[in-house]
Amino acid sequence: MPERIRASRAVIRLRTIISTLMIIIGAAMTMLSGGQAKLQAMGLTLLLGGIICLLTNLYASRHPSGPLMTGYEIEGSRRRPARNYAKQLRDLKQLKDDGIISEEEFSAKKAEILAKKW
């Protein structure tokens, strides 16, 4: 089972502060743009980006056991994509159906793949 990567409370707090600053700066740029469309657009972008980041952080803080990054296994200090066991089993069955491997080879390899998964 892959280990889930979670953000620490300090990381969530820092992202919340940055999100709040984005919202404040975006709102200020939008209000003080003086009709300049480019500044208004930049302000709105910052404002919306800050709101999205804030909502993401709110979710992460309320669901600390949930993964913030999935599909990765930790092995020492390096990350690698999680194995796709279902695809390996489908490919193995295709080899057996095509007559490339025997039933015994299929069973042995299938057991090996399932042992790695569980």
ABEGO torsion letter per residue (X at the ends): XBBBBBBBAAAAAAAAAAAAAAAAAAAAAAAAAGGBAAAAAAAAAAAAAAAAAAAAAAAAAABAABBABBGBBBBEABBBBBBBAAAAAAAAAAAAAAGABBAAAAAAAAAAAAAAAX
